[in-house]
């Protein structure tokens, strides 16, 4: 990471607009390799149903918590504006 910061600092005045495309391609490659790893692991594949249910429960819990806290914050912010 420090090497990347250093290289970025050195090339900060250069036009590096292509970097975002390179990063996108690298992310797709990483996701593909992750999919290969998950698909080739028999333990993960055999427990995919349970993992899916766990993922849905975590997602719903995080979503409900975010909505609840955002609503409370909205009420708190709007209450202090009225006073």
Order of alpha helices (4+ residues) and beta strands (2+ residues): alpha-alpha-alpha-alpha
